[in-house]
Amino acid sequence: MPVIQSQNLINAFDLHVTIDNLAVKTWSAIGYEARVNSARVVSCVLHGSEAQEAARLGGVIKIRAGVGRVLKTGDEHPLNFEGLIKIVRPSQTATRIVAIDYISMLATSE
C-alpha cells in the first residue's frame, strides 16, 4: 500500500509488500495460515503488470506490517513475513501467489 500522507491516517494499520526488493503497491486479499511445528503460509493476489511480472517461483516476498510508518526497522509485528514464493497462479487480471517461510527449508534440509 502507498505510504500514508495524511496526518489523520498516520495511525492507520498498513502493510508494505516487496518481492525481490521491488515494492508491490497493487495487492489485495492477503491471508495468513500458521500451525504449530509447521511453516507459515501467506497467500496474496497481485494486480497490475509490474507486480505480476515480479511474481516468480522462488522469489523472496517480504511483508512488513504495523501502524503508521512500517518501514522503520526494529518494530516487529506478528504479521511481518519473509519467505519464498512456491505457487504462482496467473490470470489475465490478477496473479495469486502462495509463499512459505524459511522454516520449511530447515525441516527438509534444503
HELIX and SHEET records of a PDB file:
HELIX    1   1 SER A   49  ALA A   54  1                                   6    
HELIX    2   2 ILE A  103  THR A  108  1                                   6    
SHEET    1   A 7 LEU A  22  VAL A  24  0                                        
SHEET    2   A 7 PHE A  13  ILE A  19 -1                                        
SHEET    3   A 7 VAL A  60  VAL A  67 -1                                        
SHEET    4   A 7 PHE A  81  PRO A  90 -1                                        
SHEET    5   A 7 ALA A  94  ASP A 101 -1                                        
SHEET    6   A 7 VAL A  41  HIS A  47 -1                                        
SHEET    7   A 7 TRP A  27  GLU A  33 -1                                        
END                                                                             
